């Protein structure tokens, strides 16, 4: 077909108009998610076919209501974006501690590793986000305190390398507590053991 034929072919015009409306809806969706605009997000969700990175943007906007809405619409809390990062990785990177509880409660996996083996706990430790590290460790499902990234660094190593003294202390103390809870949970008598 000649390029000018696109503009006279009714089927081609219909396809182009549909693609245009999908593109506009997608732009509205991402704008609303990034700006924390709940009514705008609800309108855009009805028209947008692709939600792939909307959850990542909603997490970065630090809006639990937006995240809940996307999760209710069937968004996967473990969806990966650039570098295989989940929304939980972005919550860790941008100090969005409120999002940690929301995402873990929705089934997000705190032990998921991005391209270089970094778990969300590694990311929060690297950037010194004590509130996020506490949220991960106190959630009780994060047994990866001793996991190593591709550079063989644990969360404790990363906190120490980047000079976060309070985080080093908390991670070290909690590391022992997590190990004790993990092993003691396999016994009927869940007594607190000293490490």
DAHU-V167165 format. One line per field, one symbol per residue. ss: DSSP state (h for helix, s for strand, l for the rest). A space follows every 50 residues. Layout:
ss=???
This chain:
ss=llhhhhhllhhhhhhhhhhhhhhhhhhhhhhhhhhllhhhhhhhhhhlll lllhhhhhhhlllhhhhhhhhhlllllllllhhhllhhhhhhhlllhhhh hhhhhlllllllslllllshhhhhhhlllhhhhhhhhhhlllllllllll llllhhhhhhhlllhhhhhhhhhhhhhhhhhhhhlllllllllll
